Every structure is written in C-alpha cells, then in structure tokens.
Amino acid sequence: MSTQCKADATSGVARRPVEVHRGPTGWYAEALEDALAREVPVALVYNGISHAVMMATPEDLEDFALGFSLSEGILAHPHECYDLEVQEASGGLSMQLTIASRRLAELKARRRNLAGRTGCGLCGTEALEQAIRPIPAVQAPALADAAIQRALAGLADHQALQAASGAAHGAAWCDELGRIRLVREDVGRHNALDKLIGALAKQGGPDADGFALVSSRASYEMVHKSASAGIGALVAVSAATALAVDQAREAGLLLVGFARPGRHLIYHRPAAAPPAVRAHG
C-alpha cells in the first residue's frame, strides 16, 4: 500500500487563537493559542467509486480505511485490498482503495451511500433490515479484573491527541495482562476503533487473549465492529446500550462497561470465558 499526501494534510492537531477568561473575581481575558483536534471530510473510494464520506481526524488514515472496510464487511480479509492511497481532494481527503473485483461487485449490490458525521455509523442506510447486520461469533478470553484496571490506568499516557486537544477518543489494544500494545485516536469513537482494527489487521489480527479498550460508550456498532474484527472482549469507559449487550450475547463477546479506577461493570461474560483470578506482571 502506498500513501500520497502532504505531511501537513495528515496532522491531527490545528492551532487557533482563543480568549481565556479567568475569574470568578476580577474577571480578565488573556489571548492565547490553543491546540484543537482536526476533523476533515474523508472520502472512501473503492475502485474509483465513492462509497462513504466520514468526518475524521486526519491521522492513521490507512488504518482507518482498512479497518472501516473490514468492520463494515466490504472486505473479508486485508489481502483483498490491493492498494490504498491517501490523496488530497477539494475540501478534504480521498482514500483511494483498489479491492478485489468480487468485493466490488458485492459493494455495488448493496447500493449503500453513506454520509457520515462524527459518531454516526448508520447514516445512509436504505432500509431498516440493513441497520442490524448478522454478527459473527467470537471466542472471549478469560479476562482478569486487574488487567482491565491496569489498561484503564495507562490509557491516558498513550493518548497524545487527547492530551493536546481534549477532544479525541481513543481505542487501545491490550494484552492479557492489561499492557497497552497499540492505540489509535480520532474525534469519532467509531473512527478510532476502525483505525485500531486496521492497525491490528496489518499485524495479522488481534491476539486471542487480548482485549480492546475504548474511551467511549459501548454502542451496538462498537460491539459489532469488534466482533467483525475477531475481538473477543470489549471494555468501555462509559455505559453499554441494551442492543450492544444483546449483540454481545449473540456473538459470545465479553462486554465490560463503566470502567473507572477501582470499579467496572460486566454486562456479559460468556460461559466459555470464566473470570481469571488475577493478572500477573
């Protein structure tokens, strides 16, 4: 895969002037420059056919395009993407993917034309029956409480964009001991997870004993994307939705939410994945 894009077009941070007002007694204003997370229109183009436009942070866009293609079922395997180029386009960026002809034919048959916004994953779905796709089965790992807490404690240290801007979601891949191995960030939680999925796919896929940690809620789509990538356990900082729990049960995915220091909530633990007593290391 090749990348054709100017370096400054793929920077996730932009700087803008702001006024800081300080108080509450003797209010005064101070002119400063602040770091803001960027979001730009990113078009996903398959064999010359525009399929989706998503608002995303222009970092790790190859990972995003590959992860989106896999989690949305456009590709079944990473090797079905023959080439991927990031190109500057009028008003945004264009991800030019060359994919297997069979996958392109299936994509055309869907007749889907997404128009995405930040955190929006079902925009453009043409019929209600398309909204909830079948979810693949996964094998959940035996995950220790200590591993969840260790990963949670370390997430902030791996979120450079969030530290700079305060406006980015993170998706982390963690090993069975809770050590963070890989992190991707974006203004959109779905995008961050797609970037992580793409990055994992480049490395041969997720390890069976690991888990994903996201700095957001666990919605239906977050569960579905995880299962589609072969991720057997998803830990979210915020709550899960009812449909997300139902989908986790159907897939056999271990779903954890409200992960906070010293506390987390198990929404679903498959019988095949008993809790580990503790995590070593």
MIDOSE-1310 file (N, C-alpha, C; in nm, 2 decimals, decimal comma, always signed):
residues 281
mstq	+0,08/-0,12/+0,00/+0,00/+0,00/+0,00/+0,09/+0,12/+0,00; +0,05/+0,23/-0,07/+0,13/+0,35/-0,08/+0,04/+0,46/-0,03; +0,11/+0,57/+0,02/+0,05/+0,69/+0,07/+0,09/+0,81/-0,01; +0,00/+0,88/-0,07/+0,04/+1,00/-0,14/-0,04/+1,12/-0,08
ckad	+0,03/+1,19/+0,01/-0,04/+1,30/+0,08/+0,07/+1,39/+0,14; +0,05/+1,52/+0,14/+0,14/+1,61/+0,21/+0,14/+1,59/+0,36; +0,25/+1,60/+0,42/+0,26/+1,57/+0,57/+0,16/+1,66/+0,65; +0,15/+1,79/+0,61/+0,07/+1,87/+0,69/-0,08/+1,84/+0,68
atsg	-0,12/+1,77/+0,57/-0,26/+1,73/+0,55/-0,30/+1,62/+0,64; -0,21/+1,55/+0,70/-0,24/+1,44/+0,79/-0,20/+1,46/+0,93; -0,20/+1,59/+0,97/-0,17/+1,63/+1,11/-0,31/+1,63/+1,18; -0,31/+1,57/+1,30/-0,43/+1,56/+1,37/-0,46/+1,69/+1,46
varr	-0,37/+1,78/+1,46/-0,39/+1,90/+1,55/-0,38/+2,03/+1,47; -0,47/+2,12/+1,50/-0,46/+2,25/+1,44/-0,45/+2,35/+1,55; -0,39/+2,47/+1,53/-0,38/+2,57/+1,64/-0,47/+2,69/+1,60; -0,55/+2,74/+1,70/-0,63/+2,86/+1,67/-0,62/+2,95/+1,79
pvev	-0,64/+3,08/+1,76/-0,64/+3,18/+1,87/-0,77/+3,17/+1,96; -0,75/+3,18/+2,09/-0,87/+3,18/+2,18/-0,85/+3,28/+2,29; -0,96/+3,32/+2,35/-0,96/+3,40/+2,47/-0,98/+3,32/+2,59; -0,89/+3,32/+2,69/-0,92/+3,26/+2,82/-0,97/+3,36/+2,92
hrgp	-1,08/+3,34/+2,97/-1,14/+3,43/+3,07/-1,13/+3,37/+3,21; -1,06/+3,44/+3,29/-1,04/+3,39/+3,43/-1,11/+3,47/+3,53; -1,15/+3,40/+3,64/-1,23/+3,46/+3,74/-1,23/+3,37/+3,87; -1,34/+3,38/+3,95/-1,46/+3,45/+3,93/-1,46/+3,59/+3,97
tgwy	-1,36/+3,63/+4,05/-1,35/+3,77/+4,10/-1,24/+3,84/+4,01; -1,27/+3,96/+3,97/-1,18/+4,03/+3,89/-1,16/+3,97/+3,75; -1,27/+3,94/+3,68/-1,26/+3,87/+3,55/-1,16/+3,94/+3,46; -1,08/+3,87/+3,39/-1,00/+3,93/+3,28/-0,98/+3,82/+3,17
aeal	-0,94/+3,87/+3,06/-0,93/+3,79/+2,94/-0,78/+3,79/+2,90; -0,74/+3,67/+2,85/-0,60/+3,65/+2,81/-0,60/+3,59/+2,67; -0,53/+3,65/+2,57/-0,53/+3,59/+2,44/-0,42/+3,48/+2,43; -0,46/+3,36/+2,39/-0,37/+3,25/+2,38/-0,39/+3,18/+2,25
edal	-0,31/+3,08/+2,22/-0,33/+2,99/+2,11/-0,35/+2,85/+2,16; -0,46/+2,79/+2,11/-0,50/+2,66/+2,16/-0,48/+2,55/+2,06; -0,45/+2,43/+2,10/-0,44/+2,31/+2,01/-0,58/+2,25/+2,00; -0,63/+2,23/+1,88/-0,76/+2,17/+1,86/-0,75/+2,04/+1,77
arev	-0,83/+1,94/+1,80/-0,83/+1,82/+1,72/-0,90/+1,86/+1,58; -0,83/+1,81/+1,48/-0,89/+1,84/+1,34/-0,99/+1,73/+1,30; -1,09/+1,77/+1,23/-1,18/+1,68/+1,17/-1,21/+1,73/+1,03; -1,18/+1,64/+0,93/-1,20/+1,68/+0,79/-1,28/+1,57/+0,72
pval	-1,35/+1,61/+0,61/-1,42/+1,51/+0,53/-1,32/+1,41/+0,47; -1,34/+1,28/+0,49/-1,26/+1,18/+0,43/-1,35/+1,09/+0,34; -1,32/+1,09/+0,21/-1,40/+1,01/+0,12/-1,33/+0,87/+0,11; -1,41/+0,77/+0,11/-1,36/+0,63/+0,09/-1,41/+0,59/-0,05
vyng	-1,31/+0,57/-0,14/-1,34/+0,54/-0,28/-1,28/+0,41/-0,31; -1,37/+0,32/-0,36/-1,33/+0,18/-0,40/-1,33/+0,16/-0,55; -1,22/+0,14/-0,60/-1,20/+0,12/-0,75/-1,26/+0,23/-0,83; -1,25/+0,35/-0,78/-1,30/+0,47/-0,84/-1,44/+0,51/-0,81
isha	-1,51/+0,43/-0,73/-1,65/+0,45/-0,69/-1,65/+0,51/-0,55; -1,70/+0,63/-0,53/-1,71/+0,69/-0,40/-1,83/+0,62/-0,32; -1,79/+0,57/-0,20/-1,89/+0,49/-0,12/-1,93/+0,56/+0,01; -1,84/+0,63/+0,07/-1,87/+0,69/+0,20/-1,79/+0,82/+0,22
vmma	-1,84/+0,91/+0,29/-1,77/+1,03/+0,33/-1,79/+1,04/+0,48; -1,68/+1,03/+0,56/-1,68/+1,04/+0,70/-1,60/+1,16/+0,75; -1,65/+1,22/+0,86/-1,57/+1,32/+0,93/-1,47/+1,25/+1,02; -1,34/+1,27/+1,00/-1,24/+1,20/+1,08/-1,12/+1,29/+1,10
tped	-1,04/+1,25/+1,20/-0,92/+1,32/+1,23/-0,81/+1,26/+1,13; -0,74/+1,35/+1,06/-0,65/+1,30/+0,95/-0,52/+1,25/+1,00; -0,53/+1,14/+1,08/-0,41/+1,07/+1,13/-0,44/+0,92/+1,11; -0,34/+0,84/+1,08/-0,35/+0,70/+1,06/-0,47/+0,66/+0,97
ledf	-0,47/+0,73/+0,85/-0,59/+0,72/+0,76/-0,58/+0,58/+0,69; -0,46/+0,53/+0,66/-0,46/+0,40/+0,60/-0,52/+0,29/+0,70; -0,49/+0,30/+0,83/-0,55/+0,21/+0,92/-0,70/+0,23/+0,92; -0,75/+0,36/+0,92/-0,89/+0,39/+0,92/-0,96/+0,32/+0,80
algf	-0,90/+0,35/+0,68/-0,97/+0,29/+0,56/-0,97/+0,14/+0,56; -0,87/+0,08/+0,60/-0,87/-0,07/+0,61/-0,96/-0,12/+0,71; -0,96/-0,06/+0,83/-1,04/-0,10/+0,94/-1,19/-0,08/+0,91; -1,22/+0,03/+0,85/-1,36/+0,06/+0,81/-1,41/-0,05/+0,71
slse	-1,32/-0,08/+0,61/-1,36/-0,17/+0,51/-1,38/-0,31/+0,57; -1,31/-0,35/+0,67/-1,32/-0,48/+0,73/-1,44/-0,48/+0,83; -1,46/-0,38/+0,91/-1,57/-0,38/+1,01/-1,70/-0,36/+0,94; -1,71/-0,29/+0,82/-1,83/-0,28/+0,75/-1,86/-0,39/+0,66
gila	-1,78/-0,49/+0,65/-1,80/-0,61/+0,57/-1,77/-0,59/+0,42; -1,71/-0,48/+0,39/-1,67/-0,45/+0,25/-1,56/-0,55/+0,20; -1,47/-0,57/+0,29/-1,36/-0,67/+0,28/-1,38/-0,78/+0,38; -1,35/-0,90/+0,34/-1,34/-1,01/+0,44/-1,21/-1,03/+0,49
hphe	-1,10/-1,00/+0,42/-0,96/-1,01/+0,46/-0,88/-0,89/+0,41; -0,78/-0,86/+0,49/-0,70/-0,75/+0,45/-0,63/-0,76/+0,31; -0,60/-0,89/+0,27/-0,53/-0,91/+0,14/-0,62/-0,88/+0,02; -0,75/-0,86/+0,05/-0,84/-0,82/-0,06/-0,83/-0,67/-0,10
cydl	-0,75/-0,60/-0,02/-0,72/-0,46/-0,06/-0,58/-0,46/-0,12; -0,58/-0,44/-0,25/-0,46/-0,45/-0,33/-0,37/-0,32/-0,32; -0,44/-0,21/-0,30/-0,36/-0,08/-0,29/-0,45/+0,02/-0,22; -0,38/+0,12/-0,15/-0,45/+0,22/-0,08/-0,37/+0,34/-0,08
evqe	-0,43/+0,45/-0,13/-0,36/+0,58/-0,14/-0,44/+0,69/-0,07; -0,37/+0,78/+0,00/-0,43/+0,89/+0,06/-0,40/+1,01/-0,03; -0,51/+1,08/-0,08/-0,49/+1,19/-0,17/-0,56/+1,31/-0,12; -0,50/+1,42/-0,14/-0,57/+1,55/-0,12/-0,67/+1,57/-0,22
asgg	-0,79/+1,62/-0,18/-0,90/+1,64/-0,27/-0,96/+1,78/-0,23; -1,05/+1,83/-0,32/-1,12/+1,95/-0,29/-1,20/+1,94/-0,17; -1,17/+2,02/-0,06/-1,25/+2,02/+0,06/-1,21/+1,91/+0,16; -1,12/+1,82/+0,13/-1,09/+1,72/+0,22/-0,98/+1,62/+0,17
lsmq	-1,00/+1,50/+0,21/-0,90/+1,39/+0,17/-0,98/+1,28/+0,11; -0,91/+1,21/+0,02/-0,97/+1,09/-0,05/-0,89/+0,97/-0,03; -0,95/+0,86/+0,02/-0,89/+0,74/+0,04/-0,92/+0,65/-0,08; -0,82/+0,63/-0,17/-0,84/+0,55/-0,29/-0,80/+0,41/-0,27
ltia	-0,90/+0,32/-0,26/-0,87/+0,18/-0,24/-0,89/+0,10/-0,37; -0,80/+0,01/-0,39/-0,82/-0,09/-0,50/-0,85/-0,22/-0,44; -0,97/-0,28/-0,46/-1,01/-0,40/-0,39/-1,04/-0,51/-0,49; -1,06/-0,63/-0,44/-1,09/-0,75/-0,53/-1,22/-0,72/-0,60
srrl	-1,23/-0,77/-0,73/-1,34/-0,74/-0,81/-1,47/-0,80/-0,75; -1,45/-0,92/-0,68/-1,57/-0,98/-0,62/-1,63/-0,89/-0,51; -1,54/-0,83/-0,43/-1,59/-0,75/-0,32/-1,65/-0,62/-0,38; -1,60/-0,57/-0,49/-1,65/-0,45/-0,55/-1,80/-0,48/-0,60
aelk	-1,81/-0,60/-0,66/-1,95/-0,64/-0,71/-2,05/-0,65/-0,59; -2,00/-0,70/-0,48/-2,09/-0,71/-0,36/-2,12/-0,57/-0,31; -2,02/-0,48/-0,31/-2,04/-0,35/-0,27/-2,15/-0,28/-0,35; -2,14/-0,29/-0,48/-2,23/-0,23/-0,57/-2,37/-0,28/-0,55
arrr	-2,38/-0,41/-0,52/-2,51/-0,47/-0,49/-2,58/-0,42/-0,37; -2,51/-0,37/-0,28/-2,57/-0,31/-0,16/-2,64/-0,18/-0,19; -2,59/-0,11/-0,28/-2,65/+0,02/-0,32/-2,66/+0,12/-0,19; -2,55/+0,11/-0,11/-2,54/+0,20/+0,00/-2,46/+0,32/-0,03
nlag	-2,51/+0,43/+0,02/-2,43/+0,56/+0,00/-2,43/+0,63/+0,13; -2,33/+0,61/+0,21/-2,32/+0,67/+0,34/-2,29/+0,82/+0,34; -2,34/+0,89/+0,43/-2,30/+1,03/+0,45/-2,27/+1,05/+0,60; -2,15/+1,03/+0,64/-2,12/+1,01/+0,78/-2,09/+1,14/+0,85
rtgc	-2,12/+1,15/+0,98/-2,08/+1,26/+1,07/-2,01/+1,19/+1,18; -1,95/+1,28/+1,26/-1,87/+1,23/+1,38/-1,97/+1,14/+1,47; -1,92/+1,02/+1,49/-2,00/+0,93/+1,57/-2,13/+0,88/+1,51; -2,14/+0,89/+1,38/-2,26/+0,84/+1,31/-2,22/+0,73/+1,22
glcg	-2,27/+0,61/+1,24/-2,23/+0,50/+1,16/-2,34/+0,44/+1,07; -2,46/+0,48/+1,09/-2,57/+0,42/+1,01/-2,63/+0,51/+0,91; -2,58/+0,63/+0,89/-2,63/+0,73/+0,80/-2,63/+0,67/+0,66; -2,74/+0,69/+0,59/-2,74/+0,64/+0,45/-2,79/+0,50/+0,44
teal	-2,82/+0,43/+0,55/-2,88/+0,30/+0,54/-3,01/+0,31/+0,47; -3,04/+0,23/+0,37/-3,16/+0,25/+0,29/-3,28/+0,18/+0,35; -3,27/+0,07/+0,43/-3,38/+0,00/+0,48/-3,36/-0,04/+0,62; -3,46/-0,06/+0,70/-3,45/-0,09/+0,84/-3,37/-0,23/+0,86
eqai	-3,40/-0,32/+0,77/-3,33/-0,45/+0,78/-3,18/-0,44/+0,76; -3,13/-0,33/+0,71/-2,99/-0,32/+0,69/-2,92/-0,26/+0,82; -3,00/-0,21/+0,91/-2,95/-0,14/+1,02/-2,88/-0,24/+1,12; -2,93/-0,36/+1,14/-2,87/-0,45/+1,23/-2,83/-0,58/+1,15
rpip	-2,70/-0,58/+1,12/-2,65/-0,69/+1,04/-2,62/-0,81/+1,13; -2,61/-0,93/+1,07/-2,57/-1,05/+1,15/-2,44/-1,03/+1,21; -2,42/-1,07/+1,33/-2,29/-1,05/+1,40/-2,22/-1,19/+1,41; -2,09/-1,19/+1,37/-2,01/-1,31/+1,38/-1,98/-1,36/+1,52
avqa	-1,96/-1,49/+1,54/-1,93/-1,54/+1,67/-1,78/-1,52/+1,70; -1,75/-1,49/+1,82/-1,61/-1,47/+1,86/-1,58/-1,56/+1,98; -1,45/-1,58/+2,02/-1,41/-1,65/+2,13/-1,36/-1,55/+2,24; -1,43/-1,54/+2,35/-1,40/-1,45/+2,45/-1,28/-1,50/+2,54
pala	-1,19/-1,41/+2,57/-1,08/-1,46/+2,66/-1,12/-1,45/+2,81; -1,04/-1,52/+2,89/-1,06/-1,51/+3,04/-0,99/-1,39/+3,08; -1,06/-1,29/+3,12/-1,00/-1,16/+3,15/-1,01/-1,12/+3,30; -0,89/-1,09/+3,35/-0,88/-1,06/+3,50/-0,92/-0,92/+3,52
daai	-0,98/-0,90/+3,64/-1,01/-0,76/+3,68/-0,89/-0,67/+3,68; -0,78/-0,73/+3,73/-0,66/-0,65/+3,74/-0,61/-0,60/+3,60; -0,63/-0,68/+3,50/-0,59/-0,65/+3,37/-0,67/-0,53/+3,31; -0,80/-0,53/+3,34/-0,88/-0,42/+3,30/-0,84/-0,29/+3,37
qral	-0,81/-0,30/+3,49/-0,77/-0,18/+3,57/-0,64/-0,13/+3,53; -0,55/-0,22/+3,50/-0,41/-0,18/+3,45/-0,42/-0,10/+3,32; -0,50/-0,16/+3,23/-0,51/-0,09/+3,10/-0,58/+0,05/+3,11; -0,68/+0,05/+3,20/-0,75/+0,18/+3,22/-0,66/+0,28/+3,27
agla	-0,57/+0,24/+3,37/-0,48/+0,34/+3,43/-0,38/+0,39/+3,33; -0,35/+0,31/+3,23/-0,24/+0,35/+3,14/-0,29/+0,42/+3,01; -0,42/+0,43/+2,99/-0,48/+0,48/+2,86/-0,44/+0,62/+2,84; -0,45/+0,71/+2,94/-0,42/+0,85/+2,91/-0,28/+0,87/+2,87
dhqa	-0,19/+0,79/+2,92/-0,05/+0,81/+2,88/-0,02/+0,78/+2,73; -0,12/+0,71/+2,67/-0,10/+0,68/+2,53/-0,18/+0,76/+2,43; -0,25/+0,86/+2,49/-0,34/+0,94/+2,41/-0,28/+1,08/+2,39; -0,19/+1,09/+2,29/-0,13/+1,22/+2,27/-0,22/+1,33/+2,21
lqaa	-0,31/+1,28/+2,12/-0,41/+1,38/+2,06/-0,51/+1,43/+2,17; -0,55/+1,34/+2,25/-0,64/+1,38/+2,36/-0,57/+1,47/+2,46; -0,45/+1,45/+2,49/-0,37/+1,53/+2,58/-0,36/+1,67/+2,52; -0,34/+1,68/+2,39/-0,31/+1,81/+2,33/-0,44/+1,89/+2,31
sgaa	-0,55/+1,82/+2,28/-0,67/+1,89/+2,24/-0,79/+1,87/+2,33; -0,80/+1,76/+2,41/-0,91/+1,73/+2,49/-1,04/+1,70/+2,41; -1,02/+1,66/+2,29/-1,14/+1,63/+2,20/-1,13/+1,50/+2,12; -1,05/+1,41/+2,17/-1,03/+1,28/+2,09/-1,06/+1,16/+2,17
hgaa	-1,13/+1,07/+2,10/-1,15/+0,93/+2,16/-1,03/+0,85/+2,13; -1,01/+0,75/+2,22/-0,90/+0,65/+2,20/-0,95/+0,51/+2,20; -0,89/+0,43/+2,12/-0,92/+0,28/+2,11/-0,78/+0,21/+2,13; -0,77/+0,13/+2,23/-0,64/+0,06/+2,26/-0,66/-0,09/+2,25
wcde	-0,55/-0,15/+2,21/-0,54/-0,29/+2,21/-0,45/-0,33/+2,33; -0,50/-0,42/+2,41/-0,43/-0,46/+2,54/-0,41/-0,61/+2,54; -0,30/-0,65/+2,60/-0,27/-0,79/+2,61/-0,34/-0,85/+2,74; -0,32/-0,97/+2,76/-0,40/-1,04/+2,87/-0,36/-0,99/+3,01
lgri	-0,25/-0,92/+3,02/-0,21/-0,86/+3,15/-0,25/-0,71/+3,16; -0,32/-0,66/+3,06/-0,36/-0,52/+3,06/-0,26/-0,42/+3,02; -0,15/-0,47/+2,95/-0,05/-0,38/+2,90/-0,10/-0,33/+2,76; -0,09/-0,20/+2,74/-0,14/-0,14/+2,62/-0,03/-0,16/+2,51
rlvr	-0,07/-0,22/+2,40/+0,02/-0,25/+2,29/+0,00/-0,16/+2,17; -0,12/-0,10/+2,16/-0,14/-0,03/+2,03/-0,26/+0,07/+2,06; -0,25/+0,19/+2,02/-0,36/+0,29/+2,04/-0,38/+0,37/+1,91; -0,50/+0,40/+1,88/-0,54/+0,49/+1,77/-0,64/+0,59/+1,83
edvg	-0,64/+0,71/+1,77/-0,72/+0,82/+1,82/-0,80/+0,89/+1,71; -0,91/+0,94/+1,74/-0,99/+1,02/+1,64/-1,10/+1,10/+1,71; -1,15/+1,20/+1,65/-1,26/+1,27/+1,71/-1,39/+1,19/+1,72; -1,40/+1,09/+1,63/-1,51/+1,00/+1,64/-1,47/+0,86/+1,70
rhna	-1,56/+0,81/+1,79/-1,53/+0,69/+1,86/-1,53/+0,57/+1,76; -1,62/+0,57/+1,66/-1,62/+0,46/+1,57/-1,49/+0,47/+1,48; -1,45/+0,59/+1,45/-1,33/+0,60/+1,37/-1,21/+0,55/+1,44; -1,20/+0,58/+1,57/-1,09/+0,54/+1,65/-1,08/+0,39/+1,65
ldkl	-1,19/+0,32/+1,67/-1,20/+0,18/+1,67/-1,16/+0,12/+1,53; -1,21/+0,18/+1,43/-1,18/+0,13/+1,29/-1,03/+0,15/+1,27; -0,97/+0,26/+1,31/-0,82/+0,27/+1,30/-0,75/+0,16/+1,37; -0,80/+0,13/+1,49/-0,73/+0,02/+1,57/-0,75/-0,11/+1,49
igal	-0,87/-0,14/+1,44/-0,89/-0,26/+1,37/-0,80/-0,27/+1,25; -0,79/-0,16/+1,18/-0,70/-0,16/+1,06/-0,55/-0,19/+1,10; -0,51/-0,12/+1,21/-0,37/-0,14/+1,25/-0,35/-0,29/+1,30; -0,45/-0,35/+1,36/-0,43/-0,49/+1,40/-0,43/-0,58/+1,28
akqg	-0,51/-0,55/+1,18/-0,52/-0,63/+1,06/-0,38/-0,63/+1,00; -0,31/-0,52/+0,99/-0,18/-0,52/+0,93/-0,08/-0,61/+1,01; -0,11/-0,63/+1,13/-0,02/-0,71/+1,22/-0,06/-0,86/+1,22; -0,16/-0,89/+1,14/-0,21/-1,03/+1,14/-0,34/-1,05/+1,22
gpda	-0,39/-0,95/+1,28/-0,52/-0,96/+1,35/-0,50/-0,96/+1,50; -0,61/-0,95/+1,58/-0,59/-0,95/+1,73/-0,55/-1,08/+1,79; -0,48/-1,08/+1,90/-0,45/-1,20/+1,97/-0,57/-1,25/+2,05; -0,58/-1,38/+2,06/-0,70/-1,44/+2,12/-0,71/-1,40/+2,27
dgfa	-0,60/-1,37/+2,34/-0,61/-1,34/+2,48/-0,62/-1,19/+2,51; -0,62/-1,11/+2,41/-0,62/-0,96/+2,43/-0,76/-0,91/+2,43; -0,77/-0,77/+2,45/-0,90/-0,71/+2,45/-0,88/-0,56/+2,41; -1,00/-0,51/+2,36/-1,00/-0,37/+2,32/-1,05/-0,28/+2,43
lvss	-0,99/-0,16/+2,45/-1,04/-0,07/+2,55/-1,07/+0,06/+2,47; -1,19/+0,11/+2,49/-1,23/+0,24/+2,42/-1,28/+0,34/+2,52; -1,25/+0,47/+2,49/-1,28/+0,58/+2,58/-1,42/+0,63/+2,56; -1,51/+0,55/+2,53/-1,64/+0,59/+2,50/-1,75/+0,50/+2,55
rasy	-1,87/+0,51/+2,51/-1,97/+0,41/+2,55/-1,96/+0,29/+2,45; -2,02/+0,19/+2,49/-2,02/+0,07/+2,41/-2,16/+0,06/+2,34; -2,17/+0,11/+2,22/-2,29/+0,11/+2,14/-2,30/-0,02/+2,06; -2,41/-0,04/+2,00/-2,43/-0,15/+1,91/-2,31/-0,16/+1,81
emvh	-2,28/-0,05/+1,74/-2,18/-0,06/+1,64/-2,04/-0,09/+1,69; -2,01/-0,04/+1,81/-1,88/-0,07/+1,87/-1,86/-0,22/+1,90; -1,97/-0,28/+1,94/-1,97/-0,43/+1,96/-1,96/-0,50/+1,83; -2,04/-0,45/+1,73/-2,04/-0,52/+1,60/-1,91/-0,51/+1,53
ksas	-1,85/-0,39/+1,54/-1,72/-0,37/+1,47/-1,61/-0,46/+1,54; -1,62/-0,47/+1,67/-1,52/-0,55/+1,75/-1,53/-0,70/+1,71; -1,66/-0,75/+1,71/-1,68/-0,89/+1,67/-1,64/-0,91/+1,52; -1,67/-0,82/+1,44/-1,63/-0,84/+1,29/-1,48/-0,85/+1,28
agig	-1,40/-0,79/+1,37/-1,26/-0,79/+1,36/-1,20/-0,91/+1,44; -1,28/-0,99/+1,50/-1,24/-1,11/+1,57/-1,19/-1,07/+1,71; -1,23/-0,96/+1,76/-1,20/-0,92/+1,90/-1,30/-0,98/+1,99; -1,26/-1,05/+2,09/-1,35/-1,13/+2,18/-1,39/-1,06/+2,31
alva	-1,33/-0,94/+2,34/-1,36/-0,87/+2,46/-1,35/-0,72/+2,43; -1,45/-0,65/+2,48/-1,45/-0,50/+2,46/-1,48/-0,44/+2,60; -1,39/-0,35/+2,64/-1,40/-0,27/+2,76/-1,43/-0,13/+2,73; -1,53/-0,07/+2,78/-1,57/+0,07/+2,75/-1,56/+0,15/+2,88
vsaa	-1,52/+0,28/+2,87/-1,51/+0,37/+2,98/-1,66/+0,41/+3,03; -1,75/+0,42/+2,93/-1,89/+0,45/+2,97/-1,98/+0,33/+2,95; -2,11/+0,36/+2,95/-2,21/+0,26/+2,96/-2,22/+0,18/+2,82; -2,29/+0,07/+2,83/-2,33/+0,00/+2,71/-2,48/+0,02/+2,69
tala	-2,52/+0,01/+2,56/-2,66/+0,02/+2,53/-2,72/-0,12/+2,54; -2,85/-0,13/+2,55/-2,92/-0,26/+2,56/-2,89/-0,34/+2,44; -2,90/-0,28/+2,32/-2,87/-0,36/+2,20/-2,73/-0,41/+2,19; -2,64/-0,33/+2,24/-2,50/-0,37/+2,25/-2,48/-0,50/+2,33
vdqa	-2,55/-0,50/+2,45/-2,55/-0,62/+2,53/-2,61/-0,74/+2,46; -2,72/-0,72/+2,40/-2,79/-0,83/+2,32/-2,69/-0,88/+2,22; -2,63/-0,79/+2,15/-2,53/-0,84/+2,04/-2,41/-0,91/+2,10; -2,36/-0,86/+2,21/-2,25/-0,93/+2,28/-2,29/-1,07/+2,31
reag	-2,41/-1,09/+2,36/-2,46/-1,22/+2,40/-2,46/-1,31/+2,28; -2,52/-1,26/+2,17/-2,53/-1,33/+2,04/-2,39/-1,37/+1,99; -2,30/-1,29/+2,00/-2,16/-1,31/+1,94/-2,07/-1,39/+2,04; -2,11/-1,40/+2,17/-2,02/-1,46/+2,27/-1,91/-1,37/+2,30
lllv	-1,93/-1,24/+2,30/-1,83/-1,14/+2,33/-1,83/-1,10/+2,48; -1,72/-1,09/+2,54/-1,71/-1,04/+2,68/-1,72/-0,88/+2,67; -1,83/-0,83/+2,74/-1,85/-0,69/+2,73/-1,85/-0,62/+2,87; -1,76/-0,52/+2,89/-1,74/-0,46/+3,01/-1,76/-0,31/+2,99
gfar	-1,83/-0,24/+3,09/-1,85/-0,10/+3,08/-1,83/-0,03/+3,21; -1,85/+0,10/+3,20/-1,83/+0,19/+3,32/-1,69/+0,16/+3,39; -1,59/+0,14/+3,30/-1,46/+0,11/+3,36/-1,40/+0,23/+3,42; -1,39/+0,24/+3,55/-1,34/+0,35/+3,62/-1,24/+0,30/+3,72
pgrh	-1,15/+0,38/+3,77/-1,05/+0,34/+3,87/-1,12/+0,26/+3,99; -1,08/+0,14/+4,01/-1,13/+0,06/+4,12/-1,27/+0,00/+4,10; -1,33/+0,01/+3,98/-1,46/-0,04/+3,95/-1,49/-0,06/+3,80; -1,55/-0,16/+3,77/-1,60/-0,18/+3,63/-1,72/-0,28/+3,64
liyh	-1,80/-0,27/+3,53/-1,93/-0,35/+3,53/-1,92/-0,45/+3,42; -1,95/-0,58/+3,45/-1,96/-0,68/+3,34/-2,10/-0,69/+3,29; -2,12/-0,66/+3,17/-2,25/-0,67/+3,11/-2,28/-0,81/+3,06; -2,17/-0,87/+3,00/-2,19/-1,01/+2,96/-2,06/-1,08/+2,96
rpaa	-2,06/-1,20/+3,03/-1,94/-1,28/+3,03/-1,98/-1,42/+2,98; -1,94/-1,46/+2,86/-1,98/-1,60/+2,81/-1,94/-1,71/+2,91; -2,01/-1,81/+2,91/-1,98/-1,93/+3,00/-1,85/-1,99/+2,97; -1,81/-1,98/+2,84/-1,68/-2,03/+2,80/-1,56/-1,95/+2,84
appa	-1,58/-1,83/+2,90/-1,47/-1,74/+2,94/-1,49/-1,71/+3,09; -1,46/-1,81/+3,18/-1,46/-1,78/+3,32/-1,37/-1,67/+3,36; -1,40/-1,60/+3,47/-1,31/-1,49/+3,51/-1,17/-1,54/+3,55; -1,07/-1,48/+3,51/-0,93/-1,51/+3,56/-0,92/-1,46/+3,70
vrah	-0,85/-1,53/+3,78/-0,84/-1,49/+3,92/-0,76/-1,37/+3,93; -0,65/-1,35/+3,86/-0,56/-1,24/+3,87/-0,47/-1,23/+3,75; -0,42/-1,11/+3,73/-0,32/-1,09/+3,62/-0,18/-1,08/+3,68; -0,09/-1,15/+3,63/+0,05/-1,14/+3,68/+0,12/-1,03/+3,61
g	+0,23/-0,99/+3,66/+0,32/-0,89/+3,60/+0,27/-0,75/+3,63
